[in-house]
Amino acid sequence: MDFVDSLHGWCGGMDSIYRTTDGGKTWQQTNQPYSAGHIKKISFSDMLHGWVVGDLGFTLGIIWRTTDGGLTWEEQVQQYPHEYYGTATQSIFRNSTVGAIYSGVDTALVKRTTNAGISWQDQAFDAKSTFRKIIFIDSLHGWITATLDQGNNGAVYHTTNGGVSWQQTRVPYPLEAISFVDTLHGWACVVGSAYFYHTINGGATWDSLSVVSVSPSVGFDALSFVDTLNGWAFGNTFYQGIISEVIYKTTDGGQSWSQESIGLTDDLGDLFDAKMLDRTHGWAVAGDGRVLSYGIKTGVIEKLPGLPDRFSLHQNFPNPFNSTTTIDYELLSQESVELKVYDDLGKEVRTLVSERQEPGVYRVRFDASSLASGTYWYMLKTLEGREVRQMILLK
């Protein structure tokens, strides 16, 4: 799964690749040239250009590219005995894909292009090793998680020159999921477990973090941090007699974790990939083909008793507030109503109301638990007029 903004995203699995242009509300199957096989990873640089990697059978690796947002795909690589598990698109011309060359024992592999896939160069690494996931945060800085010695040890490789060369840092356990928020701060997860590692120097060294306090059966396959404090881990656990999805969240950089979701629907089995754009937009793809979307609930819009005597926006209560507050407003006629919250720089941070409403007095609950302390502004806008008021969040 990959998203480039709050509307445009892609997901894939067995035999199919899908795209959305409305934030995941609807999905359209794309036109791949033939059976997609098993798609392992998707990575886009913008709304049009991206790559998918996977296999068409045992150790027959594929790499496909699109230039029209995933409507159509062009095969660029079909190679034996390769297995591709991760891919990272650095620009419309540059991509790095990782996996292994199978020859009795795996040899870790990076496959790299700098000319939009016209040609690819292979970089072979350690024998008895496999590269699992790869991420880049810009055109130069990237990281790879690896299992070494046939899964007995692990490592993170990092580059500061766009993948021309890689430096290895070993850890005692095989690693898979990985997430970075800048060139220094990153997190990685041990394969099939709830053990985490953290780096504050770009991957030169890694320190172990607290283990998630859950049953030993939990395992995470994806990590997604949006800043140095807030991150999510996605995977599976044994729940009510079945293997089901589980999502954990941290607000202190991984020092502690709390369960945010488990068994959201029926037997999802596992969450294999996920993407959090920010603290209010995220998606995860499950093993049975379902896609989960994440959003902050603002509460029910409540219509209060009484008749309005004017168009007005009331001061929120309480103010200042800690995490939650209520906002009342009055409408004299049937209107298309927008109530939005902005930060002190004028950036929109939340839409509380966007619908047509009858005349009346309304109350909206605003949950700001995911926002930082500070001054915010909220605006009520209709054809009848607009009003703006200030509120202060103190945590």
Secondary structure, DSSP 8 states (H G I E B T S, - for coil): -EESSSS-EEEE-BS-EEEESSTTSS-EE-B-SS---EEEEEEESSSS-EEEEEESSTT-EEEEEESSTTSB-EEEEEETTEEEEEEEE-SSS-EEEEEEEESSSEEEEEEEESSTTSS-EEEEEEET-EEEEEEESSSS-EEEEEEEGGGTEEEEEEESSTTSS-EEEEESS-EEEEEESSSS-EEEEETTSS-EEEESSTTSS-EE----SS-TT-EEEEEEESSSS-EEEEEEEEETTEEEEEEEEESSTTSS-EEEEESSSS----EEEEEESSSS-EEEEETTS-EEEE-------EEESS--SS-EE---BSSSBSSEEEEEEEESS-EEEEEEEEETTS-EEEEEEEEEE-SEEEEEEEE-TTS-SEEEEEEEEETTEEEEEEEEE--
